[in-house]
Amino acid sequence: METHIDIFDEIDALRAERNAIILAHYYQDPDIQDLADFIGDSLQLAKAARDTDADVIVFCGVHFMAETAKILNPSRTVVLPDMAAGCSLADAAPGPDIAAWKAAHPDHVLVSYVNCSADVKAQSDIICTSSNATRVIDSIPEDQGILFCPDRNLGAWLEKQSGRDMVLWQGTCIVHETFSEKRLIQLKVRHPDAKVICHPECEPNLLAHADHIGSTSSLLTYATTTDDADTFIVGTEVGIIHQMEKASPDRTFIPLPGMDESCACNECPHMKRNTLEKIRDCLRDLTPQIEMDETMRLRALRPIERMMEL
């Protein structure tokens, strides 16, 4: 227990010494969420990174999120506790493949979900997050063709929300694609008054059962403020439940299991790469740092700024 307390003290001292801000996604381990200066979903974290006056940004999330912080803050040091913290969606959309796809559809605009590399952002016309994706799609003229990458499930959900036909890249999230419909139905039978809440990265058959579909922050708000229920089956990465329980300790939050009962499939292995020890070390050593070619950074900045303007 003393070691646990000591490492918090070390992090606090280094944070002050470096004039650093620690940003954490909702999917981080509870200890990391609790020590962060700011916690949020992708859109909230992008805004926090844009608005900070810290010298150092410690991004407790995954690589594309830290890249976004660097795109918005070229003069600041951005460190990621574990450079191997990637994203299956970003990996599913390599820059050269997206370039060829875009070239094959010259009359379409490319809308890219923020879960993509800086290379893909640089090729995009506008970026979106799950918080603002509907607004982004609605901002595009109705007669304009749309390419959407990399998440086919978010794209399919947006097609239903907007009534638009889009050409979808076939990427998926390794967490959200593994949730089990069979086990969801079993939970609904056991908890008939529970509300099902799902992130739109879930497969369509899961979303068909949902009482509320939205971004991570939207799920948090709904589960902690609605008067319609006090039990919720949560169809997104299990890390968000920590914030739900903190906000509403009198409510019950049940994580939706994956299809494989032998694994913690509702945990993102990339998000969980970040640890307290790695946060301490990256504050102490200012490594690993996010570096970026300035030409690419400026190209990637434009579609992010278009999103921010909305």
Backbone torsions as a table, in degrees:
resi	resn	phi	psi	omega
1	MET	NA	-36.7	-179.7
2	GLU	-63.5	-39.6	178.4
3	THR	-61.0	-40.7	179.1
4	HIS	-60.7	-46.4	179.8
5	ILE	-66.2	-42.2	-178.5
6	ASP	-59.2	-40.9	-177.1
7	ILE	-70.0	-32.6	172.8
8	PHE	-62.7	-42.7	177.9
9	ASP	-62.8	-41.7	178.2
10	GLU	-60.8	-45.7	-179.5
11	ILE	-62.9	-43.4	179.9
12	ASP	-61.6	-42.3	-179.8
13	ALA	-65.2	-43.9	179.8
14	LEU	-68.1	-36.4	178.0
15	ARG	-60.2	-44.3	179.1
16	ALA	-67.7	-43.1	-178.6
17	GLU	-62.4	-39.5	-177.2
18	ARG	-88.1	-4.0	-170.1
19	ASN	49.5	55.8	-174.1
20	ALA	-106.1	152.7	170.9
21	ILE	-117.0	137.5	177.6
22	ILE	-106.4	116.6	177.3
23	LEU	-104.1	135.4	-177.6
24	ALA	-135.1	137.9	174.4
25	HIS	-79.9	156.5	179.2
26	TYR	-59.9	-18.1	-176.1
27	TYR	-89.8	2.7	177.2
28	GLN	-74.0	163.3	176.1
29	ASP	-59.4	150.3	-178.0
30	PRO	-52.5	-41.4	179.6
31	ASP	-59.3	-39.6	-179.4
32	ILE	-71.1	-39.8	175.8
33	GLN	-58.3	-42.0	-174.8
34	ASP	-71.4	-27.9	-179.1
35	LEU	-89.8	-11.9	-174.9
36	ALA	-67.4	149.6	172.8
37	ASP	-76.1	-29.4	179.9
38	PHE	-147.9	137.0	177.9
39	ILE	-127.8	141.3	-178.8
40	GLY	-174.4	-174.1	173.7
41	ASP	-91.3	-173.7	-172.4
42	SER	-59.7	-42.9	-178.9
43	LEU	-68.1	-45.9	179.8
44	GLN	-61.3	-39.6	-179.9
45	LEU	-69.6	-37.1	177.0
46	ALA	-62.2	-41.8	178.7
47	LYS	-66.5	-41.0	178.9
48	ALA	-63.7	-39.9	177.8
49	ALA	-65.6	-40.1	179.8
50	ARG	-63.7	-37.7	-169.8
51	ASP	-94.1	-6.4	-174.9
52	THR	-71.8	152.0	171.6
53	ASP	-111.8	14.9	178.1
54	ALA	-70.9	155.9	176.1
55	ASP	-81.2	-30.0	-175.9
56	VAL	-127.9	133.1	174.3
57	ILE	-111.1	118.2	172.6
58	VAL	-97.7	113.8	-174.0
59	PHE	-102.9	105.8	178.2
60	CYS	-92.1	86.5	-179.1
61	GLY	-163.5	-133.0	178.0
62	VAL	-124.7	175.1	-166.5
63	HIS	-59.2	-44.2	-176.3
64	PHE	-64.5	-29.5	178.2
65	MET	-69.1	-42.9	177.5
66	ALA	-66.0	-37.1	175.0
67	GLU	-59.8	-42.9	179.4
68	THR	-61.3	-41.3	177.3
69	ALA	-60.9	-39.5	179.4
70	LYS	-69.9	-38.2	176.9
71	ILE	-58.0	-38.6	-178.1
72	LEU	-84.0	-16.1	-174.0
73	ASN	-137.9	68.3	-175.0
74	PRO	-63.5	-27.4	-176.8
75	SER	-87.8	-7.3	-178.1
76	ARG	-99.9	155.1	176.2
77	THR	-83.1	122.5	177.6
78	VAL	-114.6	121.2	179.7
79	VAL	-119.5	144.7	177.5
80	LEU	-116.0	121.9	-174.7
81	PRO	-53.0	-35.9	177.6
82	ASP	-135.6	111.9	-176.5
83	MET	-65.7	-16.3	178.7
84	ALA	-83.4	-0.1	178.7
85	ALA	-75.0	91.3	-175.6
86	GLY	-100.2	-153.6	-178.3
87	CYS	-156.3	129.5	-178.4
88	SER	-64.4	-31.8	177.7
89	LEU	-67.9	-46.2	177.9
90	ALA	-62.2	-40.8	-179.8
91	ASP	-65.5	-28.1	-177.4
92	ALA	-75.9	-8.0	-176.3
93	ALA	-129.7	74.3	177.8
94	PRO	-62.5	142.8	-177.6
95	GLY	-52.0	-49.0	-179.6
96	PRO	-61.3	-36.1	179.3
97	ASP	-67.7	-40.0	178.4
98	ILE	-67.3	-37.0	177.6
99	ALA	-61.0	-42.9	178.8
100	ALA	-67.1	-39.2	178.7
101	TRP	-62.8	-45.2	179.2
102	LYS	-64.3	-40.7	179.7
103	ALA	-63.5	-29.5	179.5
104	ALA	-77.8	-10.3	179.4
105	HIS	-130.4	66.8	-171.5
106	PRO	-66.1	-18.2	-178.4
107	ASP	-94.9	7.1	-178.4
108	HIS	-106.8	150.3	169.8
109	VAL	-91.9	148.4	-179.4
110	LEU	-102.2	114.5	173.2
111	VAL	-102.4	121.1	-178.4
112	SER	-115.2	130.4	171.5
113	TYR	-63.2	142.8	-175.1
114	VAL	-57.7	-20.8	177.6
115	ASN	-75.8	65.0	179.3
116	CYS	-151.4	166.7	-177.1
117	SER	-74.0	165.0	175.6
118	ALA	-61.3	-34.1	177.7
119	ASP	-60.0	-45.6	179.5
120	VAL	-69.5	-40.0	176.3
121	LYS	-57.7	-40.6	-177.9
122	ALA	-64.3	-24.5	179.1
123	GLN	-90.7	-7.2	-170.9
124	SER	-87.4	156.2	174.5
125	ASP	-87.9	-32.4	177.1
126	ILE	-157.6	147.6	177.4
127	ILE	-102.2	154.7	172.2
128	CYS	-138.9	162.0	167.3
129	THR	-118.4	173.1	177.8
130	SER	-67.2	-20.2	178.1
131	SER	-72.6	-34.2	-173.1
132	ASN	-121.8	10.6	-173.0
133	ALA	-59.4	-42.1	-179.9
134	THR	-62.5	-41.9	179.1
135	ARG	-63.9	-39.9	178.8
136	VAL	-62.8	-47.9	-179.7
137	ILE	-62.6	-40.9	-179.3
138	ASP	-66.1	-20.4	-179.0
139	SER	-79.5	-10.9	-176.6
140	ILE	-92.0	132.0	-179.3
141	PRO	-52.2	143.8	-173.3
142	GLU	-64.9	-25.4	-179.5
143	ASP	-90.4	7.2	-178.7
144	GLN	-95.7	126.5	175.9
145	GLY	-68.8	148.4	-175.1
146	ILE	-128.8	128.9	164.4
147	LEU	-97.2	136.9	178.8
148	PHE	-129.2	127.9	178.0
149	CYS	-141.1	162.6	-5.1
150	PRO	-100.4	-1.9	-169.8
151	ASP	-95.5	112.3	-178.4
152	ARG	-67.7	-31.0	-177.5
153	ASN	-72.7	-46.1	174.4
154	LEU	-61.0	-40.5	178.9
155	GLY	-62.0	-43.6	179.7
156	ALA	-64.5	-39.3	178.3
157	TRP	-64.9	-40.6	178.3
158	LEU	-64.8	-36.3	176.5
159	GLU	-59.4	-42.2	179.2
160	LYS	-67.6	-40.6	-178.1
161	GLN	-68.2	-38.3	-172.1
162	SER	-98.5	-19.3	-174.1
163	GLY	75.3	12.0	-178.9
164	ARG	-95.2	146.6	170.4
165	ASP	-92.5	127.9	-179.5
166	MET	-129.1	153.8	173.0
167	VAL	-90.5	120.6	-170.3
168	LEU	-106.5	132.6	168.0
169	TRP	-73.4	146.7	-169.5
170	GLN	-98.4	47.1	175.2
171	GLY	-91.5	157.0	176.8
172	THR	-143.2	160.3	174.4
173	CYS	-88.0	131.2	-176.8
174	ILE	-64.5	-23.1	177.1
175	VAL	-82.4	-54.6	-171.8
176	HIS	-69.9	-22.7	179.7
177	GLU	-81.7	-10.3	-174.9
178	THR	-101.5	-1.2	177.6
179	PHE	-63.1	144.1	-172.9
180	SER	-99.3	122.1	175.5
181	GLU	-66.0	-39.1	179.4
182	LYS	-59.4	-44.5	-178.5
183	ARG	-73.4	-28.8	173.4
184	LEU	-63.6	-44.9	179.6
185	ILE	-62.9	-39.9	177.5
186	GLN	-61.4	-41.2	178.3
187	LEU	-66.4	-37.8	178.8
188	LYS	-65.3	-36.0	176.9
189	VAL	-65.9	-41.7	-179.0
190	ARG	-73.1	-27.1	-177.0
191	HIS	-130.1	72.2	-171.9
192	PRO	-63.8	-20.5	-179.5
193	ASP	-94.7	-0.6	-177.9
194	ALA	-73.6	148.0	172.7
195	LYS	-95.8	138.4	177.2
196	VAL	-97.2	125.0	178.9
197	ILE	-122.5	134.5	-173.2
198	CYS	-138.1	146.0	170.7
199	HIS	-79.6	144.7	-177.7
200	PRO	-69.7	-2.7	171.1
201	GLU	-75.4	-9.9	177.3
202	CYS	-68.3	157.1	177.2
203	GLU	-64.2	150.1	-176.5
204	PRO	-55.5	-35.4	-179.6
205	ASN	-65.5	-28.1	174.9
206	LEU	-74.7	-43.1	-178.3
207	LEU	-62.5	-27.3	179.6
208	ALA	-62.9	-22.3	180.0
209	HIS	-92.5	-6.9	-168.4
210	ALA	-79.6	140.1	171.7
211	ASP	-86.3	-24.8	177.6
212	HIS	-146.7	132.2	178.2
213	ILE	-121.5	130.6	179.6
214	GLY	-176.5	177.9	177.5
215	SER	-63.6	170.8	-179.7
216	THR	-56.6	-45.5	-179.8
217	SER	-67.4	-33.7	177.4
218	SER	-66.5	-40.9	176.9
219	LEU	-62.0	-41.7	179.3
220	LEU	-62.1	-46.4	-179.7
221	THR	-62.9	-46.6	-178.4
222	TYR	-61.7	-46.8	-174.3
223	ALA	-69.1	-21.0	-176.4
224	THR	-107.4	-4.3	-178.2
225	THR	-124.3	-24.1	-177.2
226	THR	-65.6	146.7	178.0
227	ASP	-96.2	4.1	-171.9
228	ASP	-83.1	-14.2	-176.0
229	ALA	-163.2	162.5	172.6
230	ASP	-124.5	7.5	175.2
231	THR	-130.7	135.8	-174.7
232	PHE	-136.0	133.7	171.9
233	ILE	-96.6	119.3	-165.7
234	VAL	-103.5	111.7	-178.9
235	GLY	-99.5	65.7	170.4
236	THR	-159.4	-178.0	-178.0
237	GLU	-56.3	136.8	-167.7
238	VAL	-64.9	-18.9	-177.7
239	GLY	-58.1	-29.1	-177.9
240	ILE	-64.8	-23.5	-176.6
241	ILE	-63.2	-28.9	177.3
242	HIS	-57.5	-45.5	179.6
243	GLN	-70.7	-34.9	177.8
244	MET	-63.2	-44.2	-179.4
245	GLU	-68.8	-34.1	176.8
246	LYS	-66.7	-40.6	-177.3
247	ALA	-76.2	-33.6	-176.6
248	SER	-138.1	74.8	-176.3
249	PRO	-65.1	-15.7	-179.6
250	ASP	-88.3	-1.8	-179.5
251	ARG	-104.5	161.6	-178.5
252	THR	-110.5	129.7	-178.9
253	PHE	-123.2	119.1	-174.7
254	ILE	-109.3	117.5	178.8
255	PRO	-69.9	135.7	177.3
256	LEU	-73.8	124.8	-178.5
257	PRO	-77.5	162.0	172.5
258	GLY	-84.3	179.3	-178.6
259	MET	-72.8	-28.8	-178.2
260	ASP	-94.7	110.6	-176.6
261	GLU	-69.9	-13.2	-176.2
262	SER	-89.9	-5.0	-176.9
263	CYS	-126.6	160.7	174.7
264	ALA	-88.5	66.4	-170.7
265	CYS	-72.6	-12.5	176.7
266	ASN	-90.6	13.1	173.0
267	GLU	-110.9	135.4	176.4
268	CYS	-80.9	116.2	-177.6
269	PRO	-64.8	-26.6	179.3
270	HIS	-73.5	-45.7	178.0
271	MET	-58.8	-36.9	-174.7
272	LYS	-80.9	0.3	174.8
273	ARG	-67.8	-29.3	-179.6
274	ASN	-73.6	134.5	-179.6
275	THR	-133.5	167.3	177.0
276	LEU	-60.2	-41.5	-179.2
277	GLU	-63.0	-40.0	179.9
278	LYS	-70.1	-33.9	175.6
279	ILE	-64.6	-46.1	177.3
280	ARG	-57.8	-46.8	-175.6
281	ASP	-66.0	-39.8	-178.0
282	CYS	-72.6	-29.0	173.0
283	LEU	-69.6	-39.7	-179.1
284	ARG	-69.2	-44.9	-171.4
285	ASP	-100.7	-11.0	-174.9
286	LEU	54.4	38.5	173.6
287	THR	-143.5	153.6	-4.1
288	PRO	-77.7	137.4	-179.7
289	GLN	-97.2	149.3	172.2
290	ILE	-85.4	121.3	177.1
291	GLU	-116.6	150.0	-175.9
292	MET	-153.4	137.9	173.4
293	ASP	-61.8	132.9	-174.0
294	GLU	-64.6	-36.2	178.0
295	THR	-62.5	-45.0	177.6
296	MET	-65.3	-39.8	-179.2
297	ARG	-59.4	-45.3	-178.9
298	LEU	-65.6	-38.7	177.2
299	ARG	-65.9	-39.0	179.6
300	ALA	-73.4	-26.2	-179.3
301	LEU	-67.5	-37.9	-174.6
302	ARG	-57.7	-50.5	179.7
303	PRO	-68.6	-26.5	174.6
304	ILE	-69.3	-41.4	178.0
305	GLU	-64.0	-36.9	176.0
306	ARG	-60.5	-41.7	176.8
307	MET	-62.5	-45.3	-178.3
308	MET	-61.9	-34.1	-180.0
309	GLU	-63.4	-27.4	179.5
310	LEU	-76.4	NA	NA
